[in-house]
């Protein structure tokens, strides 16, 4: 019902905008409409359908054909004439004579077509009620909404804020729009009070009304402080209901981890305890290539570590090599009958690239392929990959390789290196041992910033034992900066013991620098 009334009102206004001199509604014609003034009475006379129907019923006698002239005549184009026959009498509509017709064109419904930039008070001069289609809320149909109280109602005396001033000019805020809205509501409210008999409709008669969101509801639904301190939680991994694209499976997955870190010490010459100035640079590169298809898995890892530092105490060299290692580890496995288990064969090859000397001596300690370690075994692998649902980014990766049958091989390919230092018998440059090996790789990602990586290896020839335990704690400061704590413990009772540490060997470092992963 509401839509029908509104449609008829706008149709009537648009029809009047065509500039006709007579307006026939329900069989009744208004003669001399141009002589009526633009007023609220004219608006009511047109939109009051009840009175129009009543006048059309009371009209009985037909009148002779009438020609309605305009107040001001201009040369008339006969093509613009329109003759309409009614049941009572023919009505001839003469083209409207309006000063705006010589400037603007009209739409098919008769309303003026004005440029957007001309919608201001100056350009609207000369525009009458017949040429206007109202969009202002003041001129919309009166429907009682129940809002009788003003928006800024207060039982306290108003505060004098005029002397305080404004941080932002009022014309650059929503203050003008709010004042206009308050004015519209006050006019409609006063109309409710003065003309209660004109209220034909109420919002209670309509089936659906757009909901009004209160400020309190908006504030309650979103609390920025609560969102800030809320802990991170995992998101749903359910696939959305969209049409997917068939993508071929990749069997090879490549990744890398690169670090370049450094440390520096400086002591002045008069430092009360003395000291040695030096700069240390540590770099680590790890490349991985993993293959998986059906029940076959092939994991490959290549790692290179190099630590260089200045040597102010060494009169023969300006630098020293602290850690130099290149290592390859590969595992080929086939899924077993037990879940998370597989039959595997693993291989580890380890050596270094550069020569290493003691301080102020030319005795070669180690070099390329001196020593060279090769360990290979056949057994089974246990693999566990777990993601914690309660905490985002928290992951656990564990692999254990059990090789009851394994081979451990040592080689000294440089004659200048002391072979006794590596437990090789005199007169030989290599040693082959049979035994068993246990290798474990552990990685725990506490969150997206802290990661603990551990590696444990145990080999026994049932006469000697070789055990290695590496631990790295990475703390990311950003996507490219991190701090690392590295601890490497090694036990080998196949070499001559040290006076202080016996068969235990220790390597520890704390570094800060760049880090990049892909």
C-alpha angles and dihedrals in degrees: 000000000000092000092051093052093047092047092052093048093051091043090053092048092047091048090052088048087065087076100239117167094216126039115202112199120174092343097313123109125207108219121200094017090156090065092061116096124237101258142130089265090061090049091051092044091057100039098041098097093177093062092045092054090047092052092047091053093049093052106098112148119067118231126219118266110289131206114203113209124201126240093248121033125213129176104295123225108216091210089068093059117112123193120193125186119213131184092261107036141336116266121205116205116206118207113268120257109215127150090230092059089073091055107034135036126231134238121241089264092056101254120130117261106222126182112250092241091059097061095111136102096267096051091046092060110125092023111133132201091265091061097049131093107191123224098161113111089233090071100042118110112285110252119170110240099175093240102133100146121079120247095241096045111153134167092208124085112265117261121240103241098154092094094051096066127207130277091212122034111257094232089062093056135059092270095105091050091048092050090050091049091050089050092052092048092048091052092050091045091053090048089054089055098043099041111028090151091064093061102105098163139035132195087247089071095061123088098216128027124181108256118248115224112214123215091241091057092051092049092048095048095054124038111175093196091053091049090050097055096036109115120243115262133185120269126230114271095199112133114247120242097260133123108265132212122237108244124186115245120252115221097185121064120188127195140163143197121200129181133180112183136163145185132198138195129192129183126179118233092251095049105144094231097033123229146185123255116223144152123217126199121191126185131180130186126185123182122187133190117183126186126194129171126155105315097341122096128179118183122188130184129180118189132182126185127183129173121186128182137173116260110210091163093054112087093187101051136028095215142034133212112228104173124013118165137148116186137177123196124182134175127190115192144171121203114259130213091266121076114255091011128105140173107252147180118202134191131191124189120182136176141123139253109218138051118258126204135182121247114289092353136102096210108126111232100180140348143168109321088359097128110015118180123198123179124177130171145166123223141091136310131215116203129188126181116177132174118196112231095199097056125044118236093009111134139164125205122181132171126178121189116197113192111174088177113049142145126220118196130187125192133183106195096175119074093206092065118091106245093196089067089068099044097257116144118252114271094026132088098199141043129200120198132182121209144101132301135202118192125181130182118192129184124177119183105197093184137328091289107041125055130171117202122187136178127189128185128179124182127174130181087190086252103055134023129218116187130173128187119184125183129182125182113194120193113187118212092183138338091291107024126069145156121227133197112197127190123178119184120185130183121191121163092180093079130067110280123248120238093236107025099026107198095346120102123192132197119177134167141170115203141169128200149087125347131184131179132184 
